[in-house]
Amino acid sequence: MSKKAKLSQIHNQLNQKVAEKTISKSTQDINPAHGSKGDFFKITVTMSGDMLSALKEFGIKRKMQRKKGADTSSIIREAVQNFLDSQDN
């Protein structure tokens, strides 16, 4: 299978999975317990070194305060959810 065909297949599968899921903000925990992320999709994000450093520093501060969601993925999920919530208004 060619690379283009494989990418097209992945794109179609992703669209189908997204269409099948009805996401309710009140029922879906954006930061579930470790091992409970079967419905999540892995993505790649490109950002500046300064932004990544600030993000990791924020995570370290959160961890030192013994708060949950100190990992980079949790912080990014929260930021995206806050952004999407702000767009609803």
C-alpha positions in Angstrom: 0.0 0.0 0.0 1.4 3.4 -0.9 2.1 6.0 1.7 -0.7 8.2 0.2 -3.2 5.4 0.3 -2.2 4.5 3.9 -2.6 8.2 5.0 -6.0 8.3 3.3 -7.1 5.1 5.1 -5.9 6.5 8.5 -7.7 9.8 7.8 -11.0 7.9 7.0 -10.7 5.7 10.1 -10.1 8.8 12.3 -13.1 10.6 10.8 -15.2 7.5 11.4 -14.1 7.2 15.0 -14.7 10.9 15.7 -18.1 10.7 14.1 -19.1 7.7 16.2 -18.2 9.4 19.5 -20.5 11.9 21.1 -18.4 13.8 23.6 -20.2 15.2 26.6 -18.1 17.7 28.6 -19.9 16.7 31.8 -19.2 13.0 31.4 -15.7 12.8 29.9 -12.8 13.4 32.2 -10.1 15.1 30.2 -7.5 13.7 32.5 -8.5 10.2 33.4 -6.4 7.8 35.5 -3.3 6.2 33.9 -4.4 3.3 31.7 -7.9 4.7 31.1 -7.2 6.6 27.9 -8.4 4.0 25.3 -10.6 6.5 23.5 -7.8 9.1 23.2 -5.8 9.8 20.1 -2.1 10.4 20.1 -1.0 13.6 18.3 2.2 15.5 17.6 2.5 19.2 18.4 5.3 21.5 17.3 6.1 24.4 19.6 9.1 26.7 20.4 11.7 25.6 22.9 10.7 28.5 25.2 7.1 27.4 25.2 8.0 23.8 25.9 10.3 24.8 28.8 7.5 26.9 30.3 5.1 24.0 29.9 7.5 21.6 31.7 8.2 24.1 34.4 4.5 24.5 35.0 4.2 20.8 35.3 7.0 20.6 37.8 5.4 23.3 39.9 2.1 21.4 39.8 3.8 18.2 40.8 5.6 19.9 43.7 2.2 21.1 44.9 1.0 17.4 44.7 -1.7 18.4 42.2 -3.0 15.9 39.6 -2.4 16.4 35.9 1.2 17.5 36.2 2.3 15.7 33.0 2.6 17.6 29.7 -0.3 15.8 28.0 -2.7 16.7 30.8 -1.7 20.3 30.8 -2.2 20.5 27.0 -5.6 18.8 27.2 -6.7 21.2 29.8 -5.5 24.2 27.8 -7.3 22.9 24.6 -10.5 22.2 26.6 -10.4 25.7 28.1 -9.9 27.2 24.6 -12.7 25.2 23.1 -15.0 26.2 26.0 -14.2 29.9 25.5 -15.2 29.5 21.8 -18.7 28.3 22.7 -19.6 31.8 24.1 
